Amino acid sequence: MYSDRLTRRAFVNLVGRAGGAGAAYGTLTAMGLLPVPEAYAGRPNLAQRGGGQGVKVAVIGAGISGMVAALELSAAQYEVRVFEAQDRVGGRIRTYRGGDTVVENNSTQRVDWDRDPRLYFNAGAARIPHHHEALLQYCHDLGVPLQVFVNDNRNAYLHGDDAFGGQPQRARRVINDTRGAVAELAARALRHDLDRQISEEDLARVRDFIQTIGALDENYRYRGSWSSGYAEPPGGPTPGRILEPLDLVEIAKGGSLPWHVIFAERYDQQATIMEPTGGMDAVARAFYQRTRRFITLNAQVTKLQRLGSGARVTWRDRATQRVRAWEADHVIVTVPLPVVGAIDSDFSPKVKRAVEAGARLYVPAVKVAFQAERRWWEQDHRIYGGISWTNRDITQMWYPSSDIHGRKGILVGAYIWTNSIGKSFAAMTPAQRAAAAVADGEHLFPGYRGLVQRPVSIAWSNVPFQGGAWAEWGDDPTARRDVYPVLLPPDGPYWFAGEHMSHINGWQEGSIRATHHVLQGIQTRVGSRRAEAHPD
């Protein structure tokens, strides 16, 4: 006798087979089987109990984390000073334009692109998802104009050396033919395997659902779909002819292609994605305008030493080599862990071990960008923004979302975040990286080497005062469990913030949320001490 209910496991499996990982994730969340990210509570309220009057806070690093700290603490009347080792703010928010210089430990590149504000390269942070509420709120409050970033373009290419004879395929075709083939398999499995767990009435409903999302025919077979594109597009009196479906086995040969199919379904990559108009450094500039009086540039912190319940921050002016010190009640360390480890400090032994362990987890991400004398991706291939994927070392190719139909453009010809490939590219000279990126690009676009010029690259593991692009706690199964919690509470006067101190690693949002957490902790400690000193 049939059950009148579909089991949760069977239903989620069906949704995942037919709609992809994003659909399955959403279903699990809706059913209460996965945690929903907590709602953003807004900017911290530090004005309670007298705010920060008479309290000194030193902040190490003027990335977005450090500038958020300066903005909020100063508004609550804390005395705050930010020490930044570089001659600029923003940390890994870095936008390059013609005339700029890319400095790495062993190389210097001059960006010789045209001096045109429309030609820019976001070498670090480049996207803002719609659910990054803290960053979006600051952009709103600080007047940073935003535009849509085309993150997912179904007309871009997906490429795998071992699939389809190495010929790139339009993303729409791979994605929709995958959905259709998997939906057909789900329909067969439902008919043969799960009949005993669902009523006939509900079985028909689920089959209709699968038939619709998979574009299956009346026999639950996938024969192709207009969503995958046309061999002969419709126009005027002609109806057009849809493409024959790609073979699922052939798609699977593409190695990482299946992951690319579900990329835009991931929570952190779902539309709408945004970017600041004119470059991501607009965010850093906006914060700097509000906090510059608290920031000392070229101030390399060399030593942190406890002093009573507070600490002394010793720093060297990199321009004059003069050594100075400042005493504070609290010290917020926002710089990346590889940089923290290079500071002479009296952190507790367990915190020092945690810093060392965390420093080993930074991703050696690499980007390579080119100027193109004409926007051939738009003119020749009708690709307007978005990303092409390949299993070649370059991994991704980004097309600019702005200035569509402009005369020239900046193409990101490689975005690499795999450890082994990133380390290999970081060991190359800039010229060698460019040559490797061009060679891989030829597999997507024959004649590519004649379409791009004036290369600029950045290997984040080689950038002074960075040591990597972001902390990837997931690379070590025990690190998030055993190392990360050690750095969460304060170590006496020392507090740690930055994207590495969040669960939103690699994003500006993570830096902000981690900083807000620290600021609330400082405010709580200040309030408690005042209550102890002046009981009612």
N, C-alpha and C positions, 0 to 999 in steps of 0.2 A: 504494500500500500504506500502511495506517495506521501511524503511529508508536505504540509502546506506552507513550509517556510524554507527559503534558500539559506544554507549555512553561511555564516559571516566569512569564513575562510574561502568557501567556494565563490562567493560573490566578489570578494576582493580580488581573487585570482582572475576571475573573468574580466573585471574592470581593468586590471593591469595588463592582461593579454591584449585586450582590444584598444585601450586608450593610452597605454604607456605608463611609465612610472609616475608622472605627474598626476594622472587620473587616479591611480591607486593611492597615492599619498593623500590626495584630497578626500578620497572616500574614507580612508582610515581616520583622518582627522575629524571628519563629519560624524563618524561612528564613535568618537571618543576614545579611539585606540592609540592615538598619538597626541602628544602635547601640542597645544596651540601656542605659538609665541605670545608672551604676555604683551599687553597693550603698552604703548609708550606713555609714560606718566607725565611727560613734559620736562622742561628745564628744571634743574634742582632749585629748591627754595632755600637759600642760605641766609636769608635775612632774619630768621627767627632767633630769639634769645640774644638780641644785640648784634647779630651778624658776626663779622670777623674783626671788629674794632680791636686794635692792639695785638693782633695775631699775625705773625710773619710766615709766609709760605714761599719756599723756593721751588721752582719748577725747572726740571732738566729737560730741555728740548722744546723747540718752537714749531713742532708739527701741529696738526690739527688738534691733537690731544692737549698739548701744552697751551695752545692759544685758547681753547675752550676753557681750560682751567683759569687762565688769566682773565678772560672775559667775565666768568661767573664769580670768581673770588673778588675781583676788584669791584664788581657791582654790589657785593655784600660787605664792602669796606675792609676786606683783608688787605694787608700790605703784601703784595706779591711781586716777585722778580722772576723772570724767565731767562735762563741761560742757554743760548744756542751756539753750537760750535761753528756752524757754517755762516756764510755772509748773506744768507737768505733764510726765509721761513718756509714752512710747508712740508718739510720732510719728504715723504714719498709722493706728495702732490707735486708733480714736476711737468711743466709744459714747455716744450722747446719751439723756438721760432728762428727765422733767419737772423744770423748775427750772434746767437747764443753759443755757449761752449759746454760740451759734455765732458765732465772730468771724472775719470776713474783712477784707481790706484796706480795703474801702469800706462795710462794713455790719456790723451786729450784730443777731442774732436771739435772742429769748428763747424757749426751748422751754416752751410753756405746756400741755404734756400733763399728764394726771393723774399724781400722784406715786405710781406703782405700779411696783415693780421688774420686773413682767412686761411693761411697756410700754417698749421700748428700740429704738434705731435704730443699727445698726452702719454708721456713715458712711464708714468706710474698710474695712480688712480685715474680711471677713465669713465666710470659709469655710476649712476645713482639709481637704484631700484625704487619703485614707488612705495615700498613698505619701509624704507629707511627714513622713518619719521623724524628722528632727531636731526639728521643732516638737512632734510628738506625744511624743517622748521627754522633752522639757522639760516638757510639760503633765503627763506622768505623774510625773516627778521632783518637780515643784513643787506637785503636788496640785490641778491645774486640772480640774474635772469637765467632761466633754464630753457632748454629746447629738447625735443625728443631725440633720443639716441636709438638708431636702428640696430638693435641687437640681433634680431632674428630676421633673415631675409630668405624667403623660400626660393628666390631666383638665384641665390648664390650657389656655389658649387660645394659638393662633398666629394672627396677623392681618397681612394685607397689604392696602393700599388697593385694589390692582388685581386682587386675587384674590377670587373668589366674591362679587362685588358689594360688597366691603368688609366682609363678614360674618365675624367670627372663627370659627375652627374648632377643635374639640378637638385637642390635640396628638396623642392616640392615633390619631385618624382620619387626620390628615395624614401622620404617620410610617409607619403600617402600610400605608396605601394607596400611599404612595410606594414602600415596600419591595416591595409586590406588583406594582406596575406595572413597576418596574425589573427585578424577577426575571423577569417575562414577557419583557421585552426581552432579558435575558441568555439565556433559554432559546431564543429565536429566533436570536440571534447564535451560540450554541453549535451549534445544529442546522445553520445555513447557512454559517458562516464558519470553524469550527475543526475540522470533522470530520477533516481530514487531519492533525491534530496530536494526536490522542487515539484510543486503541483504543475499539472499540464497548463493551467491558465497562466501561472507566473512564468513557466518555461517559454510560452509563446511570447510573452512580453520581453523577456530577456533576449530571445532570439531576434525579435524585431529591433531591439536596441542595438545589438551587435551588427545586424544587417545594415542599419542606418549609418552607424559611425564607420563601418568598414566598407561601405559602398558595395555590398554583396548583391548578387542577383537573386532571383526567386528561389534558386536552389542552394543559396548560401555559398556561392562560389564568387571569388574575386576575379573579375575579367578586365580590370582597369577602371580608372576614374578620371573625370575631367579635372579633378583637383590635382592630379599628377601632371597635367599639361597636355599639349596637343602635338601630334606629328604634323598636322595641318590645322592651324588655328582657325576658328570661325571668323567670318567677316562678310558683310554684305549678304548676298543670297546663299552663301556656302555655310553649311552647318559645322564644318570642321571634323577632324578625325583624331580621337584621343590616342595617346601613346600606348603601345603594348606594355603590360606591367613588367617591371623588373623582377627577376627571380630572387626569392628570399635567400636562397643558399648563396647566390652571388653577392648579395648585399652583405651577408654575414662574413664573407671573405675579406671584407674591407677592414678587418681588425677592429679599430676603434669607431668605425662608422655607426654601429648601433648606439653608442653613447652620444654621438652627435645628433642622432635622431631625437633623443629625449632632452637635449640640452636646454631648449627654451621652455621645457616643462618644469625645470628645477625651480624651487621656491625663490632662489636668489637671482634667477635669470628671467623670470616671467615679466612680460610687458605690463605696465609701461616702464621703460628704462629711460633715464634722462641724463643730460650732461649740461654743464654751464655753457652759455653762449660764448664762443671765442676761446674756450680752453678751461680745463679744470682748475688752473691756478687762480681763476677768478674767486674761488672759495678761499684760498689762502690770502689773497689780497684783501678781501673783505674783512676777514678776521684781523689781519695785520693793521688795517686802518683803525680798528677799535682798540687794539691792544699794544700798539707799537711803543708806547711810553713805558711799558713794563718789560720790554724785551731788550736784552743785550746781545747783539750779534757778535760773531767771532769770539765767543766766550766758551772755551773748551773746559768743561769741568774735569778736574784731575783727581780730586779727592773729596770723599764724604766721610765726616767724622762726627760721632755722637758728642753732644755737649749738653750735659744735664738731660732734660727730657726732649731737647731739640737736637740740632746738628749744625755743623759748620760746613759750608760749601766752598771749596777752594777751586778757583778757575784761573785760566791763563788767557790773556788777550792775545789772540793769534796774530794780530797786526803788530803789536808792540812787544809781545812776549812778557809783558808785565803780569805778575801773579797777584791775585787779589782774593779776598774771602768775604763771605756774608753769612751771618748767623740767622737761622730760622727756627721756628717752632715745628714746622712740618716740611718735608721734602717730597715732592711728587716726581718720580722718575718715569718719564714718558718715552725715552729713547729706546730703540730696539735692543733686545737682550744681548746681541753680540757687542754692542757699544757699551752696555752696562758693565759687562764683564771686564772691560778694559779700564774701568775707573777704579782707583785705589779706594776701597770702601771698608767699613767695619760692619757690613751686613752680618747677620748671624750665620754660622756655618751651614745650616740647612738651606737658608736662602741663597747663599753663594753657590751651593751645589745645584739648586734649582735653576739659577740663572745660567750656569754652565750647561746644564742639560737642555734648557729651552733654546739656548743660542745655537745648538746644533740642528734645530728643526726648521731653520729659515730656508725658504724656497729661493733657489738661484735663478729667478725669472729673468728672461732676456726679451727685449723688443728690438726690432729693426724696422726703420721707416725710410721711405724714399719720397722724393718729389717726382711727380709725373708732369710732363709738359702739356699733356691733355688728359682728360678724364676718360680714358679708354674703357674702363670697366662700365661706365654708363653708356658711352657712345657705341661700343662694339658688343657689349654683353647685356645691357639693360639691367645692370646691378646698381641699385641706388641704396647705398649703405648696407650694413649687415656684415656677416662674417662667412668666409669660406674655410672649410676644414680639410686637413689632409693628414695622412699618417706619416708624411715626411717630417723631418725635424722641425720645420718652421711651425708646424701644428695649426696655426691660424693665420688668415690674412684678413685684415680689417679694412673696409671701405668707408670713407668719411661720410657721415650723416649730414654734414652741413655743406652749404654752398653748392647744392646740386645744380648741374649745368654750368658751373663756373668754368673758367678757362683752364686752370691747373688744379692740382690736388696733392695732398699728402696721403700716401698709402702705407699702412702698417703691414709690411711684408712678412713679418714673423712675430708671433707672440708665443713664447716658450715658457712652460712652468714645470716641466718634468725634470726631476733632479739630475738624472744622468745627462740629458741633452743640455740642460741649463749650464751644468758644470763644464761640459765640452765647449759650448759657445763662449762661456766666460773666459776660458783659457786661450781663445783665439784673439788675434788683433782685430780691431774694427774692420779693416779691409777684408780679412778672412771671413768674418761673420757675414759681411755684405755679399761676398762671392758665394758662400754656402746658401744664403737666403735666395739669391738669384737662381742658383742651380735648382733648388727645390721648387721655386715659383714656375720654372719652365714646365713642370709636370702638370700644372693647372692651366697655364697659358703659354703655349708654344710661341716663341719670340719675345718672351717676357723681358729678357735682358736688354732689349731695345726700347722697352716701354717705361723703364724706371731708371732713375739716376740720383746722384747726390745722396748716398746712403748716410744714415745716422743710426747708431745703435747704442743700447745701454744694457749692461749686465749688472743687475742690482747687487750681486754679491761682491762686485768690485768697487762699488760707490763708497767713498769715504763717509764715515759716520752712519752707515746703514747696515752693511753685512748681509743683505738679502732683501727680498721683496715683502715677505710676510711670514709669520710663524704658522707652520702647518702641524698642529698638535696631532692630527690624525695619522701622521706618518709613523708615529711610535705609539702602539696600542696602550702602553702604560703611562705615557707622558701626561695626557689629559687627566688621568686618574691620580697619579702619584706626584707629578711635578707642579702642574698648574695650581692646585689648591694651596701649595706652600706659599705662592706669591700673591694670593688673594688678600689675606689679612695684612695689616701693617706690620712692619718689622721695626718696632720702636717708632722713631719719627719718620721712617721711610715708607712711602706708599708707591705702588707700581700701577701705571696706567699705560694706555696704548692699545692698538688693535690686538696685540698678543695677549692682553689680559681680558679678552672677551670670548664669546662663542660666535662672533661674527668676524672671523679672521680674514685679513686681506681686504677689508672694507673700511672706509672712513666711519661708517656707522658704528663699527666695533670700537674704534678709538673713542668716539664720543660717549657711547654707553659706558665704557670702562671708566672714563674720566668722571662722568656723573656719579658712578658708584663710589669712587674715591672721595669726591667732594662731599657727598652725603655722610660718608664715614668721618671725615675731618670735622664737619659741622656737628655731628653727634658727639665726638670727643670734646670739642670746644665747649659745647653746651653742658656736658657732664662735669667738666672741670670747673666751669663757672658755678654750677649748682652746688658742687662740693665746697667751693670757696665762699659762696654767699647763700647758705641755706635759708629757706623761707622761715 
